Amino acid sequence: MTTILDGKSLALKLRGDIRAEVDAHRVKGLRAPHLAAILVGDDGASKTYVNSKEKDCEYVGFHSSVHRLKSDVSEADLLELIRSINDNSDIDGLIVQLPLPKHIDATKITEAINPEIDVDGFHTISVGKLTKNEDTYISATPFGVIKLIEEYGIETKGKHCVVIGRSNIVGRPMSILMSRGGNPGECTVTLCHRYTKNISVHTKMADIVIVAVGIPKFLKGDMVKPGAVVIDVGITRVETNNDKGYELVGDVDYDAVKSQCSAITPVPGGVGPMTRYGLLFNTLKSYKKKQGL
Ligand code: GUN
C-alpha cells in the first residue's frame, strides 16, 4: 500500500492552527501579523502566486499589502520601496516576487531586504544561517517538504536521500536540511543536477527521492527503488484540451512511480500547499519575535 502524502489536507489543518493562534493574539489586543509583497510587471504565474498569498493571509487573519509595480520600474525606485518597508516596524515579512525584469539585478534586490523580515529566506544571511543549522527563515518550499516529512513520521536518520535539482530556492537548501543534525535530517545526501551522469544509478539507491527540476514526468517508475519515499516539487502547466486548457503536471511520472514506492506526494495537492503554509509560518515567526512572544 502506498501512502499518499496529502499536503493539501495537512496544510489546511496547519493553516487552521495559525488562524487560531492569530485569533488568540488579537483577543489580547495585539495587531495582526503583516506580510508585504512586491510584484513587478505582469507575469501570469507571478500574479497567480501573489493572489494566492493574499488569499492565504486573509484566511489566517494576517494583514497583507501588495505593491504592484510596472515592469519598467527602475531598480533605484524598487530599492527605495524596499527600504521604506524595512523601516516600517509594523511589517513582519517582505517578499519580492521573482522573476524580476532583466534590467533589475535580483541579487541586489534580495540582499536589500532586511534579514529580520526576509520570510522568503533568500538573503545571504538567511542562507548562511541555514547552512550552519542556526535559527533562520527557511525558504517556503524546503520548509514545507521538511514539515510534510515530519508530520507523516517518515524516518530519515541514516537514510540515503537523493535530491534532483540544485536551485538556490529548492534543491540546494533541501540537500542541506536533509543532511543536517536533527529530525528530519541525518540523511546521507546525493545532490544530482543537469550534469549528473546515469542519474538512475543514484535514484535507484535512494530511500528518499526529492525531485525539483521542472521537467514534467522526469522521474520514471524504473528509476526508483521499491519502497522508496518520493517527493515531487515540480509543477508545470501542460496544455491539454480540458476546460482550463492546461493541467498541472509534476516532475514525477505519478502512476508508474506510485506502484513502486511506499509514499508519494501528488501534484497538485502535495508540496504546493505546504509551500504556501511555509510563508505563513515564517511571517508568524517574525511577528512573534517582534511582539516578544
Ligand atoms: N517565485 C517563484 N517562487 C517564489 C518564491 O517562493 N518567492 C518569491 N519571492 N518569488 C518566487
Residues whose N, C-alpha, C, O or C-beta is under 5 A from the ligand:
A	BS01	GUN	I95 V96 Q97 L98 P99 D120
